[in-house]
Amino acid sequence: MPLIVVSSPKGGVGKTTLTANLSVALVQAGWRVVAIDFDVQNELRLHFGMPLGDPYGFARHGVDTQDWSSLLLQASNGVYVLPYGEVSVAERLRLEGGLAGGRNFLEPRLRTFLNERDCIVIADTAPGPTVALGALDEMADMRIAVLLADATSLALLPQIERGAFFHASAARGENCWYMLNQVDSRRRLNRDVTAFVEGKVGNRLVGAIREDEAFAESIACQHSVVDHAPLSAGTQDVFSAAEVIGNLILSVSPRKRQAGLL
Amino acid sequence: MNQNTFLARFGRLVAFAAAGFVFYFAIITPLDLKSQIIFGVASIIAAFIISRSSARQLTIALAILSLVMSTRYIYWRTTETLHFQSFPGAFFGTGLYLAEVYAWLVLVFGYFQTMWPLERPVRPLTGDPEYWPTVDVFVPTYNESLTLVSSTVMAALKMDYPAGRFRVHLLDDGRREEFREFAEAVGANYIIRPDNLHAKAGNLNHALMVSDAELICIFDCDHVPTRAFLQLTVGWFLEDDKLALLQTPHYFYSPDPFQRNLETGDDLPGEGELFYSSVQSGNDLWNATFFCGSCALMRRSALEENGGFAVETVTEDAHTALEMQKRGWNTAYLNIRLSAGLATERLSLHISQRIRWARGMTQILRMDNPLWGGKLSVAQRLCYLNAMLHFQFALPRVVFLTSPLAYLLFGQNIISATALTILAYAGPHLVHAAIANARIQGKYRPTFWGEVYEAVLAFYLVWPTLVTLFDPKRGKFNVTDKGGLLTEDYFDLHLMRPHLIAAALLVAGIIFGLSKMIWPDTFQISLDTLLLNVGWAVFNLLILLTAIAVARETKQVRMQVRVRAELPATLYFADGHTVSGTTQNLSMGGVSVMVPESFSLTGRELTDIDLPSGAVTAVYPAEVVSGSNAGLRLRFREMSLEARANLVRTVMGRADAWVSGTELELEPEPVLDSFTGLLKSSSNVFKATIGKGKMRLQPAESFNSNPDQLGWWARLKIMRSRFFPERVIGGVRAVFLLGVIIGGLTIVAGRVFAADFDPAAAFSGGPGGAAPNVGAAAPQSDPP
């Protein structure tokens, strides 16, 4: 039912990897998860074992298709995936033109997912402000900004907090949520930034994911880290973040299925 | 005064007077044997009924009952049993009587002192932290290693308190350059002085002159504070302007010699537990907590009014507290473990430490007696007096241990009464004391263990306490040595020589006594007196054997003591992989962690581990020593000073680090259970002689043949030769042989000179283990 938007003002922070792994962890917690890739780089699918050469995606048909559930793929680990797909420039602009319509364009197309009681929609977005983010921002139940535990985050965090990134939440007086990626307490700056962010945002930090080689390896194998290295510290952190998110959803929307989660 | 309060007061007065009359008659009324037995049995049944409820008021009832029965016993001993027929009989008899009076006194004062422990709560610090009192933290050192001292200093620096409001001072009487460098590197103030006058007290006094904070906090250099120490202790100084001292318990995270060397030691509360849980909390009720030299907070103005720390005695701590209280200052005790230290490693060190304490307390008794002078309440005087009296236990304890010999070996009357009468009076006295004490302090010290602790020390304390009693100026300060290693098991035979001789004599006495039973005609014995004395001797022998078993020093190979703690950890590997784990135990040297079963460790090289340290997570370089996923043992590698400071906080500075230990000892041990524990422990001494003890059986290297094919005796011999040098086995064997020979000779002599045996011996005997229990009433074990 809820829509979660994962985004970041800055590229290369591991949004896509996090989105993929959170999806798997949420599936293992009993949710149905639809992971949608709004990034033209079309990388989300790689975490779910989709062949590199496969051009399939929703972007090409997105405007004409009124209900995107008909475009859905399912990965072997249970996650439903909507890859972006390979598109021409014209096709991309056409989709963006649609997305510029905001909520009116997107909501009917996602309605089937959003009406499912135990379904979570996770949208992965391209870095920085994009048209897709604008549309998602209007509808999202939860906005997660992914930051690295490095010095740039010290500058980005105040911006996001001011509402310069997620406009809709700032307009509604809501706060957004955060995830820290590549946390490494061996490095002093990293440690200090982590402490700084923890201090600043408190319990709106849904997860701090430790730096772990297992992430890189799992991408190379086209697996999620949850499947590839279930015991690594990074996976543990993904699981705890998924648990926090799951609990938030249950507490925020009592309509969510309380019991009987598979 | 209005009428109601007058009536209430009058009523209370009448009630007290009535109770006084009842007790008076219960104590002095003479009864014939049969009535005394009925009275005794009835009172014991009453005590058992009362002890079914755990209400605190009934604890007082039990203690009063015990007091009445013990006083009745002493009254009876004084008025009816002091008729002696010979000079030796009079000598031994008077000695035993005086020892019993001493034990009775300590019992009375002990009940008074420990009856109602105050259980003072924490007084939280309030207001703006910028206005909290300033604190100077003193860490005095003389010859201890930097490893030991550095932990304490770093943990003190990491305490949670506003940064500008406290300073840590390292008081180095050893004047060592590396200590100066260390202090500068971590940000502690380094203080030295031109001489070493008055040892620790002088060192502290000098530091007082060169510092200026309102409060003084003192940690012996091996007592590592937790981060919460100041936060939880300073509050009371804001509450009470006249508070001069707040003492907290000394908790030892390494086993003391008793816990380590005895097989049942794991279940044994620490030797100091009784003092810090029961006695000091009891003292606190009467505003008579005294300073124990470390882990305490003091008010500078009180110390300055006092002219600094007392330097006249070797236990400057207790003496300083007494002097301040005589000037009208208050003291307090907070029974929360906020620091931890090392217990004395070896029995010999334990003994020398206690010799110093006994000497110091005796010095105070002579030079600054708490009974007179100063603004003290009667209760304060009694509490301090009992602390000093406690350390006079040595001679009475030796008397109790050896008294049955007077009858068994020399046929002397030392109590002129029949065995049954003695039992009828001493029985209730002993049983009541045991019941009341088990209730008041059983969870801190099982019944009979007071006797063991005293028996270990007694022979060594007799001379120092007596000398000091007559010439209090003698004796100098000796530093208790800590942090050493025992690389192999050994039996400290030399140390236990007096105990072995006493044990041998008891064995001789028991054998002689039994042989008298076999040839009753020759000796004209009274069977019940004989049985009473043999029983008493057997009990004493058990106590002595347990004491001897403590001297069988078990090896302690680990440089750092491991602390049990479950903390989240991250393990970092050279290939970039990380895994979460949970610690099982940790020390300053290494850590043992559990990692998920299916995480593959093969081919992976561990580089670091991170652990929570205070509010943050700190990373420590480490390497794997051994183990598997279920228990991976890591050793810390060389690390920066800052990392080490964090590690101290992780290992020993956690606010809750030592709290859980207390929960283990909540249930008082039933009297019978502690007796079986005693039996087991005393049998340790035999294990020592055949070489088993706590060690695992191993086939001997020097034998090619399979040990399984050897006879059991041969195997025992192999094991014995592996673990114990021949000299030690020889020594123990010789002493027991000596006992048998003395016993045998006495039997022969007895048969030859049978006519010399006085039939009146039938009327002699001892108060069966009597005073032992009483003596243990409230040991003031721990002043400095």
Chai-1 contact restraints between the chains, C-beta under 6 A:
chainA,res_idxA,chainB,res_idxB,connection_type,confidence,min_distance_angstrom,max_distance_angstrom,comment,restraint_id
A,S185,B,D610,contact,1.0,0.0,6.0,A-B,restraint_1
A,S185,B,T617,contact,1.0,0.0,6.0,A-B,restraint_2
A,S185,B,V619,contact,1.0,0.0,6.0,A-B,restraint_3
A,R186,B,D608,contact,1.0,0.0,6.0,A-B,restraint_4
A,R186,B,V619,contact,1.0,0.0,6.0,A-B,restraint_5
A,R210,B,T578,contact,1.0,0.0,6.0,A-B,restraint_6
A,D212,B,T578,contact,1.0,0.0,6.0,A-B,restraint_7
A,E213,B,G576,contact,1.0,0.0,6.0,A-B,restraint_8
A,E213,B,H577,contact,1.0,0.0,6.0,A-B,restraint_9
A,A214,B,H577,contact,1.0,0.0,6.0,A-B,restraint_10
A,L231,B,P596,contact,1.0,0.0,6.0,A-B,restraint_11
A,L231,B,F599,contact,1.0,0.0,6.0,A-B,restraint_12
A,S232,B,H577,contact,1.0,0.0,6.0,A-B,restraint_13
A,S232,B,V579,contact,1.0,0.0,6.0,A-B,restraint_14
A,A233,B,T570,contact,1.0,0.0,6.0,A-B,restraint_15
A,A233,B,T578,contact,1.0,0.0,6.0,A-B,restraint_16
A,A233,B,V579,contact,1.0,0.0,6.0,A-B,restraint_17
A,A233,B,S580,contact,1.0,0.0,6.0,A-B,restraint_18
A,Q236,B,S580,contact,1.0,0.0,6.0,A-B,restraint_19
